[in-house]
Each structure stands twice: as structure tokens, then as C-alpha cells.
């Protein structure tokens, strides 16, 4: 089971966002991904392997962590970053997603 | 470029069946696993099923095991999800998703646009 916190994060453009994803068991080989989803769109892969940015993802997005505790950091929020963020573990089946963190405009 | 295009969604009564299709292009289907991921209205993402690259094995979430069947036709570059004995709680947007190939790369760079399934009497 993946737990994400906070459920909602209210911030202003330019601020730093720190999102947490905690697993109930160790995520094998740190096989953890982060996705961004905007209303009416399919999710977009941001990070895989806990810390590797996917192709085309700006460097203001960074992932860190290992074992059971992982973090997605957005160093300086741009207007297009306000969205819902999900973590996903792919170290074992069944694949699971966290419940999501909504980053909205303060 | 990689494309996945779902079809087959609609409104269906509880207990009935529906088959979703996913047409793929831009890559060699037999070298990648394909998954279905669903999202109930206003809710989060739920992994549903996986057909491994050569199509020899499938895996399912407990919530759909025994009711849903995932299959593929590599020659037609098409995937299917046969959903039997549908329940109200199966109502969701169903996304066809490609992984990066292999057991250690079950994350999702490529998503379809989704097809909506509504189970209602």
C-alpha cells in the first residue's frame, strides 16, 4: 500500500513543493515512479527509478528516497505545475498507485 | 511515434459484458508489456491487468480476477480487455498503457486517451 501526503498542497507560483510517498513495505530496487495528471488528461510520467527524470521533464522536478520513503520535489512552481501527482511502485505485482496529492494555487 | 488508441467503452448494465480494444502503432508490440489502468470518476489510478510482451502470461488485480481477461493479437497490433459480470464499481475511464519492456520496467511512459465505461441499470 502506498500512502501520499499531504492530500492537498496549496502553494503559490515560485514556491517549492515537497510531496511524500510512503510504502507499507520496502519497494524492491527503488522501483518507484511519479506521474502528473491534469484534469481531462492521461497521466504523464515524471520520474522513474525513484530519482531519474523521464524524457523531456524539466529539471525543476526531482525525485529522491529509498526503501519505503520517497519524495517528489518541485523546486519552483510554474503555473502549469498545478495538478494531481501520483506515485506508483513497480517492484512487485500487483502494481499499485498512491491516492494522489493535489497541488493547487494558494 | 508511439500511439495507443482505446475503443469500445459505453454504458452497460450490471452483470453484462463489454470488450475494450486498444490499437497500437509506432513500436513493435511483441517486445512490450501492455496494461490496462482505470480511474473511477474523481478518483485515483488503479492498475487492472497486464499482458506480458510475448502474450504468454497475464496478471490481474484481485478486484477483476476471474471476471476480466486481457489478450493481445501481435499480428494486428491490438490489445483487448474482455470484461464479464460487470459491477457498478467497474465504472471508470480505462487507459491502455505501455510499459518500457521487461519485468523491471513496469512503469508507464505511454498512455492512450482512455475509453469510458459506465455500469448502470
Interface residues (C-beta under 8 A of the other chain):
Chain A: X29 X31 X33 X35 X37 X42 X43 X44 X45 X48 X54 X55 X86 X88 X90 X93 X94 X95 X96 X97 X98 X99 X100
Chain B: X35 X44 X45 X46 X47 X50 X59 X60 X61 X62 X95 X100 X104 X105 X106 X107 X108 X109 X111 X112 X113 X114
